Amino acid sequence: MSKSLKALIAVGLVAIVAACSSGTQEEIVIVEPTPLEAEPVSGKF
């Protein structure tokens, strides 16, 4: 392969890696659901 083709491929790979790494990363927030409490059962009704 010619030197110019190798250089072009190298520049392309660097550009792809830079574009992927500099992208805004989404912040993952895990929200735990509140525990469900069973209501007390009374025999009045």
Order of alpha helices (4+ residues) and beta strands (2+ residues): alpha
